[in-house]
Amino acid sequence: MEDRYDVIVIGGGVSGCSTAFFLASDPGFDGRILVVERDPTYQDAPSARATGGIRQQFSTPENVRIGLFGSHFVRNASDYLSIDGEAPDLSWREGGYLLLATPESLPVMRENNAVQRAEGADIALLAPPELERKFDWLNTDGIAGGCNGLSGEGWVDPYSLLQAFRRKARSLGVEVVHDEALRVARSGSRVESVTLAKGGEIEAGAVVNAAGASGVKEIAATVGVDLPIESRKRCTFVFECRERVEPVPLTILPEGIGFRPEGRTFLANRAPPPESDPPTRDTDIDHDLFEELIWPALAARVPAFEAIKVTSAWCCHYDFNTLDENAIVGTTPGLDNFYVLAGFSGHGLQQSPAMGRATSELILHGEYRTLDLRRFGYERVLAGEPLVEANCF
Ligand SMILES: Cc1cc2nc3c(=O)[nH]c(=O)nc-3n(C[C@H](O)[C@H](O)[C@H](O)COP(=O)(O)OP(=O)(O)OC[C@H]3O[C@@H](n4cnc5c(N)ncnc54)[C@H](O)[C@@H]3O)c2cc1C
């Protein structure tokens, strides 16, 4: 390890590794990049434990565009992430999303669908009879319609995407070190160094804070930046079903429960109700959540799911933005070379290609060159003006 880097990225999850990859791939950049990762096993990182969904079914035009780039990126992963001609296998399944609406939520779904289609997303709004024809396993009682991604939506294996970014970044000269960033030192409007638990103080030309739920807030606080980000626990349950149920897109029920196939099993999760969703780092699996909220809704909407068996479960934490459940990206007022990349609130895996690229553009050019992501800036936090995204789950 050197004692100075042009860019130090704190956090080697998908956000940090994507940023390092895009920086290192830019022909105009020949600086040194260091990624600092506290836990290279990633056992508690959502980057390794997410559901892996990539969608365009958002309400904010920027999020739709980010999702479009996300699916373009994974479809073309061999162009972006191959090493010596060997393409990574991200287990990309273009199985679509299916969001279901009640009569009350249908008008909003319609508005969102218009936004998505205007941005070029291939998403159909289906009436109940069409839903029944396409998904004969679904009970449409109380369902007024559903939005189904016909192409461009699906899921990857999160850990494979993370490792593909990381390996490719390393192949381009990025150094990844197993260490913990303790603090960032600031002088006036610039950050100057990062102090590591083992490696001591390392000078930095710029610092990217991509430390996720387990560190982004604490690192930002060391330079006087207060991020409205909390660590929230999310549990995922794996279950088997005796009957064959297919084809199943990544389905989101009106109750906020998501499920998708994983080989011959299924993954399911949902956020706990707001009153039982405190900031926490505890790792106990919330079995009551499955028994009391998830399973009854699954069984009601998918009759075959009345007879299922949970085979495993895990929990991890994601970076929940309490202002508006959207990412916070870019510099913070008063600091020229300190970049934040966090607050994804459950959709950061699919956003990692676009957000990493955007952060590299800010560092290299001082402005966004591809997608204009200024509305995700920290300024909205200071102004108390949420960038509301209706489709958060
Ligand atoms: C159950 C669940 C399901 C999800 N499903 C989806 C989905 O379907 N689609 C989707 O797009 N997103 C999904 N997400 C969200 C997604 O996983 C996250 O938004 C994304 O992984 C965030 O990546 P990150 O790199 O910003 O943060 P992280 O993955 O948290 O990575 C941050 C890294 O920083 C390291 N770190 C922290 N502090 C320090 C420090 N001081 N020094 C050094 N290293 C440090 C951590 O060890 C960690 O590896 C889901 C999340 C969960 C929990």
The ligand as a MOL file (V3000), in Angstrom:
LIG
                    3D

  0  0  0     0  0            999 V3000
M  V30 BEGIN CTAB
M  V30 COUNTS 53 58 0 0 0
M  V30 BEGIN ATOM
M  V30 1 C -32.8880 -8.1880 1.9880 0
M  V30 2 C -32.4050 -7.1820 0.9960 0
M  V30 3 C -32.8640 -7.2420 -0.3060 0
M  V30 4 C -32.4200 -6.3260 -1.2500 0
M  V30 5 N -32.8660 -6.4510 -2.5270 0
M  V30 6 C -32.4130 -5.5980 -3.4600 0
M  V30 7 C -32.8360 -5.7310 -4.8090 0
M  V30 8 O -33.6140 -6.6150 -5.1410 0
M  V30 9 N -32.3510 -4.8500 -5.7180 0
M  V30 10 C -31.5050 -3.8560 -5.3710 0
M  V30 11 O -31.1360 -3.0610 -6.2290 0
M  V30 12 N -31.0890 -3.7090 -4.1010 0
M  V30 13 C -31.5130 -4.5400 -3.1460 0
M  V30 14 N -31.1210 -4.4010 -1.8530 0
M  V30 15 C -30.3020 -3.2370 -1.4930 0
M  V30 16 C -28.8620 -3.4050 -1.8900 0
M  V30 17 O -28.3950 -4.6510 -1.4190 0
M  V30 18 C -28.0380 -2.2700 -1.2880 0
M  V30 19 O -28.6510 -1.0300 -1.5840 0
M  V30 20 C -26.6450 -2.2580 -1.8740 0
M  V30 21 O -26.0380 -3.5210 -1.7390 0
M  V30 22 C -25.7980 -1.2040 -1.1930 0
M  V30 23 O -24.4710 -1.3940 -1.6110 0
M  V30 24 P -23.3340 -0.5110 -1.0000 0
M  V30 25 O -22.0690 -0.9210 -1.6600 0
M  V30 26 O -23.7340 0.9230 -1.0780 0
M  V30 27 O -23.3210 -0.8700 0.5530 0
M  V30 28 P -22.8770 -2.2260 1.2990 0
M  V30 29 O -23.2520 -3.4260 0.5720 0
M  V30 30 O -23.3830 -2.0500 2.7020 0
M  V30 31 O -21.3040 -2.1370 1.2860 0
M  V30 32 C -20.6190 -1.2530 2.1240 0
M  V30 33 C -19.3130 -1.9040 2.5140 0
M  V30 34 O -18.5830 -0.9850 3.3150 0
M  V30 35 C -17.8790 -1.6990 4.3030 0
M  V30 36 N -17.5730 -0.7560 5.3780 0
M  V30 37 C -18.4350 -0.1530 6.2320 0
M  V30 38 N -17.7800 0.6840 7.0470 0
M  V30 39 C -16.4730 0.6150 6.6980 0
M  V30 40 C -15.3130 1.2560 7.1830 0
M  V30 41 N -15.3660 2.1520 8.1760 0
M  V30 42 N -14.1220 0.9390 6.6130 0
M  V30 43 C -14.0600 0.0260 5.5810 0
M  V30 44 N -15.1390 -0.6020 5.1030 0
M  V30 45 C -16.3360 -0.3070 5.6300 0
M  V30 46 C -18.8310 -2.8050 4.7060 0
M  V30 47 O -18.1160 -3.8920 5.2640 0
M  V30 48 C -19.5010 -3.1500 3.3760 0
M  V30 49 O -18.8900 -4.2420 2.7300 0
M  V30 50 C -31.5210 -5.3010 -0.8800 0
M  V30 51 C -31.0390 -5.2470 0.4250 0
M  V30 52 C -31.4770 -6.1720 1.3590 0
M  V30 53 C -30.9460 -6.0790 2.7560 0
M  V30 END ATOM
M  V30 BEGIN BOND
M  V30 1 1 1 2
M  V30 2 1 2 3
M  V30 3 2 2 52
M  V30 4 2 3 4
M  V30 5 1 4 5
M  V30 6 1 4 50
M  V30 7 2 5 6
M  V30 8 1 6 7
M  V30 9 1 6 13
M  V30 10 2 7 8
M  V30 11 1 7 9
M  V30 12 1 9 10
M  V30 13 2 10 11
M  V30 14 1 10 12
M  V30 15 2 12 13
M  V30 16 1 13 14
M  V30 17 1 14 15
M  V30 18 1 14 50
M  V30 19 1 15 16
M  V30 20 1 16 17
M  V30 21 1 16 18
M  V30 22 1 18 19
M  V30 23 1 18 20
M  V30 24 1 20 21
M  V30 25 1 20 22
M  V30 26 1 22 23
M  V30 27 1 23 24
M  V30 28 2 24 25
M  V30 29 1 24 26
M  V30 30 1 24 27
M  V30 31 1 27 28
M  V30 32 2 28 29
M  V30 33 1 28 30
M  V30 34 1 28 31
M  V30 35 1 31 32
M  V30 36 1 32 33
M  V30 37 1 33 34
M  V30 38 1 33 48
M  V30 39 1 34 35
M  V30 40 1 35 36
M  V30 41 1 35 46
M  V30 42 1 36 37
M  V30 43 1 36 45
M  V30 44 2 37 38
M  V30 45 1 38 39
M  V30 46 1 39 40
M  V30 47 2 39 45
M  V30 48 1 40 41
M  V30 49 2 40 42
M  V30 50 1 42 43
M  V30 51 2 43 44
M  V30 52 1 44 45
M  V30 53 1 46 47
M  V30 54 1 46 48
M  V30 55 1 48 49
M  V30 56 2 50 51
M  V30 57 1 51 52
M  V30 58 1 52 53
M  V30 END BOND
M  V30 END CTAB
M  END
